[in-house]
Amino acid sequence: MIHIDKSFTRIEDDMELLNDIAKEYLFTLNNKEISQRKSGNFVFDYPTKATNDEKELLSFSKEFFIKNNQVFLSKHNRFADYPEHDHEFFEFNYMLSGSCHQKINGKDIILNKGDLILLDPNCRHSIKALGENDILINIIFPHKSFDINWMNNLGLENNTLFNFLMNELSTHSKGNYIKFETSCNENVKVIIHQLINKFYTGSYFSNEIMKFMIPILFMELIGNTPYKLNHPQKDRAENHIIAKSLQLISEEYFEITLEQLANRLHYNKNYLSNLIKKKTGHTFTEHLISERMKHALLFIQTSTDSISDICEQVGINNKSYFYRLFKEYYGHLPTHYRK
């Protein structure tokens, strides 16, 4: 049972994006917070079946948190240190209000209002006691369903930069994370506030809507938000080069060349070419053609432009070559998708 305390803390102007039900739940003290504020001692906030007993470290089980492919949100209870733990799922931490001090894999991290961090299943982190104005939200999503269905429906499976980041995030045994500078993108804040509203009001089709909002959130984060990908020191510089390279190829697929890309990034052309192949498994040319084909398909499906015009729009001057590439990528000629 939630203790109702009508004396809410001061809520900033952008909290107007939240509905009253969500505000009341998030800013009102619950019983565990009342106990933690009184004693300063951590009160465990989930039943024992939520944890994995086979691990020495406190570890949260995906079977408990991800049921029926549902998106799950929760707030961190305030006024006591949260012990070190990990989880068997990807998790967003979003700082709705105030700030918090986390230790992630032994590294001190500060999250300020509006900051968003994506933790992979291997991350170990602990959280210092939150104050009354500090509201930290966990967003947990069904990763398997996300990969197979959401990405397929919305085209994220073809986003090279997204796939690179997710692969880099999830394949390191020590756990990794991406910190997004969401203060630079107001759309991210709007999407997250909408997620919060849907979750805490439980309106019709709320979970279905939330499941589609997660990939929209990812597209805003990957496409339009500065980020920092945490890596061992030896990988950090190389991964920064690759992420920037893929982003420029995606944005300037019409005319960018390997030499231009190398000059923009101040690297030797051969070094950059070899690094792209090593880190992604594909050459610069393969990435460039992939981007051109994705945009060609989009133009074919959403415009009435002639195929000759579309060839020029994606930077391919030879129509016969374009037809051959298109059939290799999509199994049919462009006229099949026009029909």
Secondary structure, 3 states (H helix, E strand, C coil): CCCCCCCCCCCCHHHHHCCHHHHHHHHCCCHHHHHHHHHCCCCCCCCHHHECCCCCCEEECHHHHCCCCCCEEEECCCCCCEEEEEECCCEEEEEEECEEEEEECCEEEEEECCCEEEECCCCCEEECCCCCCCEEEEEECCHHHHHHHHHHHHCHHHCHHHHHHHHHHHCCCCCCEEEECHHHCHHHHHHHHHHHHHHHHCCCCHHHHHHHHHHHHHHHHHHHCCEEECCCHHHHHHHHHHHHHHHHHHHCCCCCCHHHHHHHHCCCHHHHHHHHHHHHCCCHHHHHHHHHHHHHHHHHHHCCCCHHHHHHHCCCCCHHHHHHHHHHHHCCCHHHHHC
